[in-house]
Structure formats: C-alpha cells, structure tokens
Amino acid sequence: MFSFDLLINAVVSGILIGGFYAAVTCGVSLAFGILDIVNIAHPAFIILGSYVAYIVNATFGFDPILTAVVMLPAFYVLGAGIYQIYYVSFEKRGQESLRGLAFFFGLLFITEVSLVLYFGVDYRYVDAPYIGPTWHLGYLDVPLRILVPCLVSLILIAALQLVLTRSFIGRAIMAVAQDQLALRLMAVDPIRIKRIAFGISIATASLAGAFLIIIQPVEPSVGRQYIGRVFAICVLGGMGSLPGTVIAAMLIGVVESLTSTFYGPSWAPAVSFGFLLLTLAVRPVGLFGR
Amino acid sequence: MRTPLFLLISLAIAAAVFAATIALGNDYVFFAGYVVLQYVVLSTAWNILGGYCGYVNFGTAAFFALGAYSTVAVYKLIEADELPHVVPMPVLMLLGGLVSGVIGLGMGYLTLRLRGAFFSIATLALAVVLETLVVNWDFVGGSRGAYIIRPEEIAPLGNYIRYLFLIMLLLTVAALTIARLIERSRLGYGFATIRDDEMAAEAAGVPTLRLKLIATTISGTLMGMAGAPFPYYIGYLQPDSTFALDYAVNSIAMPLIGGTTSWIGPLIGTLLLGSLQQIITVTISSAVNLLIVGALLVAFVIVAPNGIVGLVHTYLQRKPEDFVGRRRVDADAAEPAP
C-alpha cells in the first residue's frame, strides 16, 4: 500500500526537478514579472537551446552545459534583437496587449514548425558522463542527470539574483519595473535597460534548454507542456521575485512528482494548471508577492 | 442595413454557395469547404472576445475540442443501445456549445478580474489540461482515439458530407449575424470601451466584468458548436490532433490578418488564409502551411496592425492633400478606428 521510501523518493526527485523548473522559469520571471512582456514564446527558445546543445553534442561531442554557457551571448543578442522589434512595433504604439501577444504566439509557432521541418519529430538526446549513473543513498535514488541540472540551475539563479541586487544594471532593471520616468530623470535610457534585461531573459533559455535535453529526450513540441507550468510557477512565485520562483518551482515539482507517483504520470500536466487557476482565483499576487 | 435584411441576404448568399458547390459535382469541394467554413466560425467567435474586447484567447483548440468530445460522449452513450445517429446534428451542436460556453464562463470568472495577460495564459494552459483529462478518460477513447461511423447517405442531399457542409454553412451565417448584431448594439459599444481603455470604462460605470463574461461565453459557445460536427467529419477523433495548436494559431491569425474591429475582417481573413491553406496543404505540405500562417501573422501584426480592412480603410480615406503637402499621414501610426 503506502510506502514511505516511495514518498521520500518522490519528494526528493520533485525538489530536484523543481530546481530545473526554476531555470526554465527565471527567464519568464524576468520578462513577464519585471518587464511586463508576456513572452509566451519562451519555451520555444528553450527548445531552441536544446537543439543547439544537441547539434554541438552530436557533431563535436561537447558537454551540453558547457555548450550552453558558450552560447549565452548568442541567445542574449537574439533576445535583445527581439525586444527591439517588439518595442518599435508594439510598445511604442501602445499595442502590446493584443498584437504583442499575437506576435510572440507567432514566434512560438514559427520556431516550432521550423524545427519540425528541419529535424523532424524524432526525439533527440545528448551524451554526457553524468547522464547514466545514479547515486544510491540508503533507500534514496538520486539520478545524476537531474541532480546536475538542478545544481547548475541554482548557481545560475544565485548569480542572476546577485546581478539584480548588487550591480548598477541590475538595480536599473528593478527600477525600470517601478518607474520608467524616474529612471529617465536619472539619465538612464529605460529602453536600453529593458533590452538588456530581455536579452538576459532569453540567454537563460540557452541553459534551460541544455538542462531539458539532459533530463529528457526532446522533440519540437515538448515546449508546449512547459507553457502552463512556467507561468504557473511565475505567478505562484510572486511575479519577478527570483527566490520566490525557486520555492514555487520546487513546490510544483514536488506536487507533480507526488501526483505521478501515486496517480500515474498522465495526470501530472494538470497539476500546474490547477495551481495556476487556484493562485489567480485566491491570491493573484502569488505566495511571495508584495 | 437592418439585421433581418442582413440575415436574408446572408442566407441567399449561403444558398447560392451551396447550389454552386453541388453544381461543381465533386464531393472533395465539400470536404475542403467544410474546413474553411469551420474556420470562419472559429475566427468570428475568437474575434468577439479578441477583436471586440481586446482579450486574447489561446485556447480555441480547447473550446473546439470540448464541442467535439461532447459529441463523442453522446455517440458512445447511444452506441451502447445500438442505435447510433438518432440524435440530430443541431442538438449535438447545441450541446457542444453549452458545454463549451459553461467552461468558458467558469474560466473567465476565475481569470478575467485580473489583467488580460493572465486570461490568455490560463486559456493556453486550459488546452493542456483538457487534453490530459481526455487522454485519461477511456470512455471517449482516451489516447487511442475514438471512431465515429458516420451514415453514408442522408435523405434528400445524398452524401453525408453535404449535410455537414450545409449545417456548417448555416452556423457560419448565424455566427456572422451574431457578430454583426453585437457590433452595432449597446453590448458592442461596451466591448469597445473595454478594448480602448478598461480603466476609464470601469470609472464611467461600464460593468466591465459582466461584459467580458458575456463575450467569453458567446465566443466559447460558438467555438463548441463549430467543434460538435467535427467527429462526424473526420471519422476518427484523437486527442493530439483535436487539441492541436493549429486551431489556436489559425483563429488568431485569420482575424488579425483580416482586421479585428468588424465582423467582415475575420471573414475576409479566413476566406483568404483558409483557401490558401487548402491549396498549400494539397500542393506542398501541411507543415509548410502552418509556417506560412505563423509568418503571415507576425508580418501583419508588425506591418499592418489593422489588417486588410484597415489597409482598405486608409486607402479609401486618403485625401489629395496627403500626397501634395509635406504632411503625409502615417497610416500605421494612426489609432485604430473607434
């Protein structure tokens, strides 16, 4: 019937998966939570990151996480470019609500269909030394393929948090969310700050994509399962608070893991949506919102 | 033009379309035409919430699938009694519309009190969750899918597809009439105030939440009604294809390409894009056709924010001095027509 070690294993793997979810979500927390840009194409960029890691791994045998770190500047430039288009076409004209959303939806679709046309719908995976082995600690099983992404993800988020709270650019990013005019009066160009912030947001997708393809095989439409999850975590974590994002991600990870252990994996996708609706209905500012 | 007159003219056009399609004598035209008409209904329904109120619904597939799966549920219930097809299609459509409308109302009640983006995200997630439910619900086929055996013939029309085509044609007329009626009523003006400035509308005493809920319900109902005959059309219903993102991207792209502020925009957008898709699917491939829809959507929202209707509008309203003076009016920078 009810077994204790099954429960412990489910909770631990939920926390580890939650660490990975935090990496997937931190870009959205930055874009949606702080900059108010509803980038629903974020999961598509993550899949793009997975495929970059896959190509480099398949041709040169490089480590996927290392590849992702090297690719960070490229994703940053991509993000900055997209923000520039978004700003000129929508924010400047005040049309971000309807047409800006449609724009990102179109981007999501173009990225996904292009990947399908080029790579087909076969599942792709990578090779790395930490993908096979599992640590056995007593009756606890810790697969390294989930532990490694979780740890790197926590390092990434800690670094992001440091940048946001300690550096000038980071403080300017936090300020742009509060009062653009005041920022302008301090002789800082808010558009430039937002461009940088959105670039960072997309850059995190490079790493998150590498984590994703380490944890599970990837095909182009996998990203869709993450849309609901990512926004649920972002809202639950209090929109734009990185520590909140980590805690919310682990919470959702644990509940999903418990659901799939005790009710079957096919029910897991419904969990995040339930959380999202519940949060929106009961406490829209999230668990850690101000 | 008064609504009864509009309805009569639309019915006359519909009758002419139906007669012309029969005259072509090829049943494939019915199959292709059905899909285009289905998208006219979906995009018109999307536009009632998206275009009139400015709230983006990404869950078209979810509402459509609710309609389709309520038909499957009824079919499976009756199949046990070995008497399929006793429930007439209009009843199935009303049922599908009801289910879908109620879910739309519930979703809207939970999320519409917040900023628009939350509603959009919730609709996106709704599709995933409903798919999870259907996959786990063995009665309607689960992940294996469900077979619906449609009757070969129907009394005066011949092939059953003609009947489905006719029904979808009538639903199209109904949807367009409803959209046009809303546009010219108090309801439509209320919707427009929400789209233009919700805060100001609320301050001026417009009951914004109630209006948004009405829009969501009407929109969801129409999408469900469009989905109800689908199992009979396709013959084999499977969660993956029923919840496909194609429905969402099409029903957003078509009104935005046509123009969102009036009933004719989605119609124009769908007739253009829908026919183009049918041609590309047959001649090239269906993946390329989706890529083209996505690219057109992005291109139109950036370059022509008011769609084809907006382009025609600015073209008709240009004045000679716009061209001789230095003060050339920038069409794209203009606010959308009230």
Interface residues (C-beta under 8 A of the other chain):
Chain A: F32 V38 I40 I85 S89 F90 R93 Q95 S97 L98 R99 G100 L101 A102 F103 F105 G106 L107 F109 I110 E112 V113 S114 V116 L117 S221 R224 Q225 I227 G228 F231 A232 V235 G264 S266 W267 P269 A270 S272 F273 G274 L276 L277 L280 A281 P284
Chain B: G50 G54 V56 F58 L110 T111 L114 G116 A117 F118 S120 I121 A122 L124 A125 L126 V128 V129 E131 T132 L133 V135 N136 S143 R195 L245 A248 V249 I252 A253 L256 T260 A287 V288 L290 L291 V293 G294 A295 L297 V298 V301 I302 P305 D332 A333
